[in-house]
Amino acid sequence: MTKKRRNGGRNKHGRGHTPAIRCSNCARCVPKDKAIKRFQVRNMVEAGCQRDMRDASVFDSYTLPKLYMKLQYCCSCAIHSRVVRVRSSTNRKIREPPPRFRPRTGDKPGGAGGPGAAQKK
């Protein structure tokens, strides 16, 4: 019988059983090693209130804490919400993670092709 994936879609090698967890989206029971796991890092305070809190704060350099949420999805929810994508049989063999997107911090708004680019001289 042909195999679709080298690991059979699981990360279980040598263990007979793994506990079931619940999908964060639909609450389906999924084996812990089969679930697609992602960390979501968010600010505890939304962007609109951050400036108000910074102005009202006594401390100058107080950084607001972040909210770290571990999301665990079943395969169908991860594909549906585009956490993972469907890959062709040749691309499935590529094991390294995709390149991470890092927003550039040194860019100034209104660069080439941006709003106001034609007026600059």
Secondary structure as UniProt FT lines:
FT   TURN            6..9
FT   TURN            13..14
FT   STRAND          20..22
FT   TURN            24..26
FT   STRAND          29..31
FT   TURN            32..34
FT   STRAND          36..43
FT   HELIX           47..56
FT   STRAND          66..73
FT   HELIX           75..80
FT   TURN            81..82
FT   TURN            89..90
FT   HELIX           91..93
FT   TURN            112..113
FT   TURN            115..119
//
